[in-house]
């Protein structure tokens, strides 16, 4: 591993330390739970918008270029 200088080992060690602390504190799990709820809500909204457009027929018209 001669491509890393002496200073980069400190940076890599710090990044590994921060990643380990984040994994142990459960912050990542909380963020994943939040993202899951957001994706569920967005999915519901998209399905509702799609059903409304399907029922109303939409106003999209094909154009000849």
Order of alpha helices (4+ residues) and beta strands (2+ residues): alpha-alpha
